């Protein structure tokens, strides 16, 4: 099948600083990166998957959930998880790519590929799927809803988690989950709502994953959401190579920078870093199961 997707994003060429940031102080209590795109090369010196995992392990990030967004990246994610004991996979057609597959007459076939990949033992989530009203125009929205509901069905049939992409679509995402029925383990990847949405989501048993943008000056809504999220519903992620936390914003992101975000979150919550790290690790394993079989 010809892949019409353009999901495998590359950084835009600009005057940004492409040097990898220095490694932060290691965490004393290890945890996991809930969502990364390690197939996307970035930085002045592209790093292999093995190198990314080694650097992450050295600072206490002992596992990564590698997320897909089209057929090629989902297959790569499944391969990475099957090849590395510190990687689990999420597979999906990203909501911004669903209209392209639909226009090419290939959305059903693409979803069938995701369904097949979801049966692999180290594929532990369907993701990232959801709705995006920012980048897709009105004509593309029916394909997004069709794809989202099909992905929900896949996650429930395979008994695995789901990672949601939600951009400018909070009410529609929540309504869809209520109407169709959410998978038992539903995660808002790179949570982008406010405190009210965080409370609502936690009450329904969803997990909220916070990325490096929680450190941005203009992201008070995320800090407010973090403050009201029960500790047993919090996850952390990089969305690497994007959303690099302050003070490295704009530079390449990778799992080894998770400690920067976790320490910021602990300070916001007035918690000991070790306590928060341990809770995030427990939450991650509850959602995805053990990394090493």
N, C-alpha and C positions, 0 to 999 in steps of 0.2 A: 504494500500500500504506500502510495506517495504521501509524504508527511507535509501538509500545507502549513504547519505551525512555524512560528518564528520565536517560540518561547525561549530557546536556549540563548538567553540574553548575554550581551557583552557590554561592558562599561562604555559609555559614550566617550569619544576622544575629547579631551579637554586639558586644561592646565592643572588638573587636580594632582595632588601628591600621590604617586603610585608606589611609594616605598612602603614595605610592610612595617607596621608599628612594632616597637620592642615588646617582648613578652612581658606580661604582668607578673606580679608575685604569685606563686602557685597557691591554689586553694588547699587548705588542710583537709577538708572533707570533699571527696570527689563527687562530681555530678555529670549531667549529660546536656548536650545541645539538642533541643527539641526539633530544630528545623534548619537545614542548610542546603545549599546548592553547590556542592563541591565539584560538580562537573564544569562549572563556569570558571575559566582561568582569569586571574586578575593579578595585579601587582607587577612590580618591575621585574621580578623573577618568578614566573609561574611555578607553583609547587604541586607535586604529585599527591595523590590521595594518601599514599603511605607517609609522606612527609607531613601533610596536614594532620593526620592522626597522631603521629609521633609528637609533634609540637603541642597538640592539644593535651595529650596524656601527660606531658611534662608539667603542665600547670593545673592538673587535676580534672580535666575534662575527658572522661574515660569512655565516652560513647557519643555517637552522632546519629540523629535520624535524618537521612538523606532523602530529600523530597523531589518528586518529579512534577512536570507540568505539561508534558506532551509525550508522545510515544517514545521518542528517542531518549529523553532524559529519564523517563520512567523505567525503560529497559536498563539504562545505565545504573539507576538507583538500585534496581533489583540485583544486578550483577555485583555492585559494590557491597551490598549486604551479604550476598552469598559468598563473597571472597574475603571478607574482613569481619572478625568477631566483634569489633567495636562499632560496627555500622548496622543499623536497621533501616529498612526502606519504607517510603511512602510513595504511592504511584497514583497518577491522575492526569486528566486533561484540565489544564488551568482554565478558569472561566473566561479569560481574555482570548484563549485559543479556540474555545468551543465554536464561536461563530465561523471561524475559518474552516474548521473541519466540516461544519454543517453546510457551508457554501460549496465545498468541494464534494458534497455527497458522501462524506466519510465519517461522520460523527458516530453512527452506530458501530461501524467497524472499529473505530478508535476506542470506544467504550468497551467493546468486546476484548480488545487487547488488554486494557486495564483490568478487566474482570479475570482474565487468564493470569496476569502477573500477580494479582491479589491472592491467588491460591498458593503462591510460594511461601514456604515456612518462615523466611526472614523478611517478608513483606508484612509489616505489622500495622499499616495504616493506608487509607485512601486519602491522598492529598498531594498538591493542594487543590481543593475544589471549593466551589462557593459562588459568590456573585461579586461583580465589580462594575459599578455604575459610573466609574471615573473614566476608564479607558474605552469602554464599549458603548457605542451609540444605541439608540432605541431599537433599531432594526436587529441588532445582535442579541437583544435580551432574551427572546424566546429560546434561543439555542443555549444560553447560559442556564436558564431554569431547567430545560430538558436535561442538560448534562449534570447539573447539580443533583437533581432528583435521582438520576441513574447512578451516580456515585454514592449517594446515601444508601441506595438499595444494595450496591456491591459491598459496602462496608458491613451492613447488617447481615447479609447472607454469609459472608466469610467470617463474621465475628471478630472483626478487627476495628481499630480506631479510625477516626476521620479527622483530618486537619483542614480547617476552613480558612479560605481566603475571603475576607470581607472588606471591601473598600467602597465607602459611600453607599452602603447597601444594608445598614444594620437592621432596619425594620423588616426588609424583605427576607433577609437570611433567617432571622428569628421566626418570622411567620412561616417560612418554608419548613423549618425544623419542627415547629408545632403541628403543622398540617400533615406532613408526611411521616413524622416520627423520627427523632434523632437516633443515631447509633448509641449504644450504651456508653461508649467512650468517645466523646466529641470534644475537640480542642479548637479554640480560636487561635490560629497561628497569627503571630504579630498582632495581638489584640489592639484594636484601634478605636474602641468605643470610649464611653465616659463611665463615671461611677454608677449611674443608674443602670446602664447596660451590664456592667460587671456584676452588680447585685442580682439582676434578673438572670443572668447566665449561670452564676454560681448556684442560685436556688434550684435551677434545673439540672444541676450536676455536671455542667460543662467545665472544662479546664480552660484557663486563660494563660497564654504564652506571651511573655513580654520580651521584646527585642531591644537592641541598642538605642532605638529612638525614645525609650523611656527616659534617657539621659538628656535629650535635647531641650533647650530652653523653652521652645514653643510647644512642648508636649505636656502641659500641666494636666490635661484631661487623662493622660495615661498614668501619671503619678496619683491622681485622684482615684482612678480605677484600681490601681495597685493597692492603695490604702484600705479599700473596702473588700478586697478579694480574700476569702478564707485561705489560710496558708496551705490547706490540703488541695487547693484548686490552682496553685501557681506553678507554672513552668517557665523556663527561660530558653532563649534561642538567639542565634545570630542572624538568620536569614542571609548568611554569607553567600556572596561577597558584598552584600548590601547592608545598610543601616549600621555602619560602624559606630560604636558608642563614643561619646565625648570622653576624652579630649582628642580622639583620633578621627572624628567625623570627616567623611570625604575620602579617607584612605581605605585601602583594601581591608575587608573584614574576613575573619576566619574563626573556627571554633576555639583557638587558643586565646581569643580575646573575651571569652565568656566571663572570666573573673572580674573584668572591669564592670560589666553590667550587674553582676551579682552583688558586688560590693556596694554599688550605688543603690540597688534595691534594698539591701540590708540596712543601709543608712536611712533611707526613706521610711522604712518600717520600724526603725529603732530596734533592730534585731541583731544578735550576734551572727556574723557571717557563717560560722560553722553550723549554727542552728538552721539558718535558711537553706544552706547548701544541702544539708541532710534531708530536709523536708522536700526540696525540689527533686532530689534523687529518688526518694520514695514515691513521689507523685509520678515521675517519669516511668518508673518500673511498673506502677499500677496501670498506667495507660498502655504501655507497649509490651510488657513482659521483659524477661531477662535478655540482655544483649548476648551474652556468651552461653551457648547451649550446653 
